[in-house]
Amino acid sequence: MKKTICILPQKIGRGGPGSFHSRIATVLTSRGYNLNHDPLDPANSVILVIGGTRHIGMLNEAKRNGVRIVQRLNGMNWVHRQKRTGLKHFLRAEVNNWILKTIRGMADQIVYQSNFTQGWWTRTYGETKHPGRVIYNGVNLEVFNPIGAGTPPTDRIRILLVEANLGGGYEGGLDSAVQMAKLLSKRQTTPVELMVVGSVPPDLQISYLGCGVDIVWKGLVKREAIPAIDRSAHLFFSSDINAACPNSVIEALACGLPVIGYDTGSLAELVNSDCGAVARYGSDPWKLQKPDIHALVDAAQQALNNQPQKRAAARARAERFFNIERIVDQYLEVLFDL
């Protein structure tokens, strides 16, 4: 009889944690594990907390009952301390950080999404009684693959930006993408197009009218549409600063799409020169200072060279490091202390 795993929280948004929850649950169910969202179910062998949950009291009770608790940690909320994002957002971010920190202190083991993430938490709050383990995010390599609908246009260079939300303090990544596309178009003979997937406030879209860049606003799309969109671009721009392990990057790699971005967060762990290019930021990303756009354009030009080889290398890297089946194997080792 297979063991029972409780996964918390039950409802997770449309971003990275939601994607991870869906993927790991699908694989675990296919392998016969029983899943629930009740931390006090007596059948539970282990509780996996994806980030945080407000049910800390229930976690404490489950722990007293001898149930093992594993926490998967991404980064902390930090942008709200550098930019005005509104009082409500500020308080929510601080509360969420407190929840993450509290569960980290009580968990039997921590899974960090990257070496960057582990170092960040350790620098900020010190070591935990258990050392923790780094396990990258995973992707279904059959769903995200280079073969299928979607091919890059031949009359222009298409740069793709995929981010759940590009407003509310996270506009910097979009601005970098626009400035990079504008400068790249001056260096290239082929026209450059920027395709943006995600929620972008209408007034922010309007602010880029007449900016000199051909922008395609795709808006929010269903997850099933992402593989074809990834396959339709020449480059993927990872816009998130100090990201823990962005799913959008490993999805792009799995689809054979070269990735570029600034050397912040975990990006240099995920992308190498074979399958993309990582540019120096040129200032302090933690203070959201202006980045070096010229360095980013250099990275774009580098990644545009030898596209067939770069695309094959992107797929190979995803197969080597981000196969969801092997990622689940690693999680099972941690969940059941194997």
C-alpha positions in Angstrom: 0.0 0.0 0.0 1.4 3.4 -1.0 1.9 6.1 1.6 -0.2 9.2 2.0 1.3 12.7 1.4 -0.4 15.8 2.5 0.3 18.8 0.3 -0.2 22.4 1.6 -1.6 24.9 0.9 -4.6 23.4 -1.0 -5.2 26.4 -3.2 -2.2 27.9 -4.9 -2.2 30.7 -7.5 -1.4 30.6 -11.2 2.3 31.3 -10.8 5.3 29.1 -10.1 4.1 27.4 -6.9 0.8 26.5 -8.7 2.7 25.0 -11.6 4.9 23.0 -9.3 2.0 21.7 -7.2 0.2 20.6 -10.4 3.2 18.8 -11.8 4.4 17.0 -8.6 0.8 16.0 -7.8 0.3 14.5 -11.2 3.5 12.4 -11.0 2.9 11.3 -7.4 -0.7 10.2 -8.2 0.5 8.3 -11.3 2.9 6.4 -9.1 0.1 5.4 -6.7 0.6 7.8 -3.8 -2.4 9.0 -1.9 -2.6 12.8 -1.7 -4.7 15.1 0.5 -4.7 18.6 2.0 -5.6 17.8 5.6 -2.5 18.1 7.9 -4.4 16.2 10.7 -5.4 13.2 8.6 -4.1 10.2 10.6 -3.1 8.5 7.4 -0.4 11.1 6.6 3.1 9.9 6.4 4.5 13.3 5.6 3.4 16.9 4.9 4.9 18.8 2.0 4.5 22.6 2.5 4.9 24.4 -0.8 6.2 27.8 0.5 3.9 28.6 3.4 0.5 28.0 4.9 -1.5 29.9 7.5 -2.3 26.6 9.2 0.8 26.7 11.4 -1.2 25.5 14.4 -2.2 22.4 12.5 1.3 21.8 11.4 2.5 22.0 15.0 -0.1 19.5 16.1 0.8 17.2 13.2 4.5 17.5 14.2 3.6 16.5 17.8 1.8 13.5 16.4 5.1 12.4 14.8 4.3 13.4 11.2 7.3 14.5 9.2 7.2 18.1 7.7 9.1 19.1 4.6 9.1 22.7 3.3 9.8 23.7 -0.3 11.2 27.2 -0.2 11.6 29.8 -2.9 12.8 33.3 -2.3 11.5 35.9 0.1 9.3 39.0 -0.7 11.7 41.9 -1.0 10.6 44.3 -3.8 8.1 45.9 -1.5 11.0 47.2 0.6 12.6 48.9 -2.4 9.5 50.3 -4.2 6.2 51.7 -3.2 3.7 48.9 -3.8 1.0 50.1 -1.5 0.4 49.5 2.2 -1.8 46.4 1.7 0.8 44.7 -0.5 3.6 45.7 2.0 1.8 44.1 4.9 0.8 41.0 3.0 4.4 40.5 1.9 5.8 40.9 5.4 3.2 38.5 6.9 4.0 36.0 4.2 7.8 36.3 4.9 7.0 35.7 8.6 5.0 32.6 7.7 7.8 31.2 5.5 10.4 31.8 8.2 8.3 30.3 11.0 7.7 27.1 9.1 11.4 26.9 8.1 12.2 26.8 11.8 9.9 23.9 12.5 10.3 21.8 9.4 12.2 18.5 9.5 13.8 19.2 6.2 14.0 22.1 3.7 14.1 21.8 -0.1 15.5 24.9 -1.6 14.8 25.6 -5.3 18.4 26.6 -6.0 21.8 27.2 -4.5 21.0 30.9 -4.7 17.8 30.4 -2.6 19.6 28.4 0.0 22.3 31.0 0.4 19.8 33.8 0.6 17.8 32.2 3.4 21.0 31.2 5.3 22.5 34.7 5.1 19.3 36.3 6.3 18.1 33.9 9.0 21.1 31.6 9.6 21.4 27.8 9.4 18.6 25.5 10.4 19.1 22.3 12.5 18.9 20.4 9.3 21.1 21.4 6.4 18.5 21.4 3.6 18.8 20.2 0.1 18.7 21.9 -3.3 16.3 20.5 -5.8 15.5 22.4 -9.0 12.0 22.7 -10.4 11.0 20.1 -13.0 9.0 20.1 -16.2 7.1 17.4 -18.1 9.5 16.9 -21.1 6.7 15.3 -23.2 4.5 18.3 -22.9 7.3 20.9 -23.1 9.3 19.8 -26.1 10.7 21.3 -29.4 8.3 19.4 -31.6 4.8 20.6 -32.4 2.9 23.7 -33.2 4.8 27.0 -33.2 7.8 28.0 -35.2 9.9 31.2 -35.1 9.1 33.8 -37.8 11.6 34.1 -40.6 11.0 37.8 -41.2 11.8 39.1 -37.7 13.5 38.2 -34.5 11.0 37.4 -31.8 11.9 37.8 -28.1 9.6 36.3 -25.6 8.8 37.5 -22.1 6.6 35.3 -19.9 5.7 36.5 -16.4 2.5 36.0 -14.5 2.2 39.7 -13.4 4.2 42.6 -14.8 2.6 45.4 -12.7 2.5 46.4 -9.1 6.3 47.0 -8.7 7.5 44.5 -11.2 7.5 46.8 -14.2 11.3 46.9 -14.3 11.6 43.6 -16.2 9.2 44.8 -18.9 11.1 48.0 -19.3 14.4 46.1 -19.6 12.8 44.0 -22.3 11.6 47.0 -24.3 14.9 48.8 -24.0 16.8 45.7 -25.0 14.6 45.1 -28.0 14.9 48.7 -29.1 18.7 48.7 -28.9 18.9 45.2 -30.5 16.9 46.4 -33.5 19.5 49.1 -34.1 22.2 46.5 -34.2 20.4 44.0 -36.4 19.2 44.2 -40.0 16.3 42.0 -39.2 13.3 43.6 -37.4 12.9 42.8 -33.7 9.5 41.9 -32.1 8.8 41.6 -28.3 6.1 39.2 -27.4 4.8 39.7 -23.8 2.7 36.9 -22.1 1.2 37.8 -18.7 -1.0 40.3 -16.9 0.1 43.9 -17.9 -2.1 46.8 -16.7 -3.7 48.7 -19.6 -2.1 52.0 -18.6 1.3 50.3 -18.6 0.7 49.0 -22.1 -0.4 52.4 -23.3 2.8 54.0 -21.8 4.8 52.0 -24.4 2.9 53.3 -27.4 5.3 55.0 -29.8 8.3 53.5 -28.0 9.9 52.3 -31.2 9.4 48.6 -30.5 6.9 46.2 -32.0 5.2 44.7 -29.0 2.7 41.9 -29.1 0.6 41.8 -25.9 -0.7 38.2 -25.5 -2.1 38.7 -22.0 -2.7 35.8 -19.7 -2.9 32.5 -21.5 -3.7 28.9 -20.5 -0.7 26.8 -19.4 -1.4 24.4 -22.3 -0.7 27.3 -24.8 2.8 28.0 -23.4 4.8 25.2 -25.3 3.6 26.4 -28.7 4.4 30.0 -27.7 7.9 29.1 -26.5 8.5 27.2 -29.8 7.5 30.3 -31.8 10.3 32.6 -30.4 14.0 33.0 -31.1 15.0 34.0 -27.6 13.4 33.9 -24.1 14.1 36.8 -21.8 14.0 36.0 -18.1 13.0 39.3 -16.6 12.5 38.4 -12.9 15.3 39.8 -10.7 16.8 37.5 -8.0 14.4 34.7 -9.0 14.6 31.4 -7.0 14.2 29.0 -10.0 11.7 30.4 -12.6 9.5 27.7 -14.2 9.3 29.8 -17.3 13.0 29.4 -17.9 13.1 25.6 -17.6 9.9 25.4 -19.8 11.6 27.5 -22.5 14.7 25.3 -22.3 12.6 22.1 -22.6 11.0 23.6 -25.8 14.5 24.2 -27.2 14.4 28.0 -26.7 17.6 29.7 -25.8 17.4 31.9 -22.7 19.0 35.2 -21.9 18.8 37.4 -18.7 20.8 39.2 -16.1 23.1 37.4 -13.7 20.9 37.6 -10.7 19.2 35.0 -8.6 19.5 31.4 -9.9 19.7 32.1 -13.6 23.4 31.3 -14.0 22.7 27.9 -12.3 20.0 27.2 -14.9 21.5 28.6 -18.1 25.0 28.3 -19.6 26.7 29.6 -22.7 25.7 26.5 -24.7 22.0 27.2 -24.4 21.8 31.0 -23.9 23.7 33.9 -22.3 23.7 35.5 -18.9 24.6 39.2 -18.8 26.2 41.2 -16.0 23.7 43.4 -14.2 26.1 46.3 -13.9 24.7 47.7 -10.7 23.0 46.6 -7.5 19.9 44.5 -8.4 18.8 44.3 -4.7 18.3 48.1 -4.8 16.6 47.8 -8.2 19.2 50.1 -9.8 19.3 50.5 -13.5 20.8 47.5 -15.3 23.3 47.5 -18.1 21.1 47.2 -21.2 24.1 47.1 -23.5 25.4 43.9 -21.7 21.9 42.4 -22.2 21.9 43.2 -25.9 25.4 41.6 -26.2 23.9 38.5 -24.5 21.0 38.5 -27.0 23.3 38.7 -30.0 25.4 35.9 -28.6 22.4 33.7 -28.1 21.1 34.5 -31.6 24.3 33.0 -33.1 24.2 29.4 -34.1 20.5 29.0 -33.3 20.2 25.3 -34.3 23.0 24.4 -31.9 21.7 26.6 -29.1 18.2 25.2 -29.4 19.5 21.6 -29.3 21.6 22.5 -26.3 18.6 24.1 -24.5 16.7 20.9 -24.9 19.6 18.7 -23.8 20.1 20.8 -20.6 16.4 20.4 -19.7 16.6 16.7 -20.2 19.7 16.5 -18.0 18.6 18.7 -15.1 14.8 19.4 -15.2 13.0 16.2 -16.0 10.0 16.2 -13.6 10.2 12.4 -13.1 13.7 12.6 -11.8 12.8 15.7 -9.7 10.0 13.7 -8.1 12.5 10.9 -7.3 14.6 13.5 -5.4 11.6 14.8 -3.6 10.6 11.3 -2.5 14.1 10.8 -1.0 13.6 13.9 1.1 9.9 13.3 2.0 10.6 9.8 3.3 14.1 10.4 4.5 15.5 7.7 2.3 
